[in-house]
């Protein structure tokens, strides 16, 4: 198994990379998989936690950090991506920025009421089928529908 090395963004800005790392946060309740979806800050549409690469963190670690900041969840993040999806991020200064998000599974062990973006987002646990219908990106919906963790 090849170990993922931490990313160093050096002098480039994170926005120029146009790659984000996302966490598909899940839990298993009574043998059924539930997915956590959150609202975006600006448009309030349903999404999963994601963000820019972080200096000194692997992509999976960055996805887990975003899950904590945006959804208040912690757990075990998988090192193998589930897939990727494209979308346009709205940036005031840059217009629509085309992005590619790499999705990592994160099995939630703990969630809290107090976390960095608690007042800016809503979060909700839903079935895979419901989560796939709630998100706007077809590629993300497929990743969610096809997600089958070992129970």
C-alpha positions, -999 to +999 in steps of 0.1 A: +000+000+000+013+034-010+012+060+018-004+094+007+021+122+013+010+156+028+003+183+003+023+215+002+008+244-016+040+265-015+034+299-029+004+291-050-030+302-037-055+275-028-081+289-052-059+284-082-058+246-076-095+241-083-094+208-065-113+202-033-115+173-009-149+162+003-161+139+031-191+116+026-200+114+063-220+083+073-232+063+102-250+030+105-282+029+125-301-004+130-282-019+100-290+010+077-266+036+063-274+072+069-256+101+052-251+136+067-259+164+043-253+201+051-264+234+036-240+256+017-234+290+034-245+312+005-273+294-015-284+270+013-285+241-011-277+206+002-241+195-001-214+174+017-185+190+035-156+199+013-127+224+010-094+233-004-062+214+000-045+221+033-008+225+037+007+195+055-024+173+053-032+145+030-064+148+009-082+124+033-071+144+063-082+176+046-117+161+040-119+150+076-110+185+088-137+200+066-162+176+080-154+189+115-154+226+105-186+224+084-206+197+100-192+191+135-184+155+130-154+134+137-146+098+128-125+074+108-118+087+073-110+062+045-078+067+025-092+055-008-115+080-026-150+069-035-150+090-067-151+126-078-175+151-091-174+185-107-193+216-098-190+254-100-181+273-069-194+308-067-167+332-058-174+370-056-140+380-068-136+353-095-171+345-107-180+308-111-149+287-104-149+252-120-139+227-093-133+190-090-141+174-056-125+141-046-148+123-021-135+103+009-158+082+032-158+092+068-175+069+093-188+093+120-180+083+156-189+116+172-209+147+164-213+179+185-235+209+186-207+233+188-183+235+158-167+263+137-196+268+112-225+257+134-244+290+130-239+292+092-252+258+081-280+232+088-271+195+089-293+165+085-290+127+086-309+110+058-309+077+039-286+073+009-316+075-015-328+107+001-293+123+002-289+114-035-321+133-043-312+163-022-278+171-038-277+190-071-247+174-087-255+142-106-220+127-102-222+132-064-257+117-064-243+086-081-215+083-056-240+085-027-264+060-043-236+035-050-219+039-016-219+005+002-198+004+033-190-029+050-215-032+077 
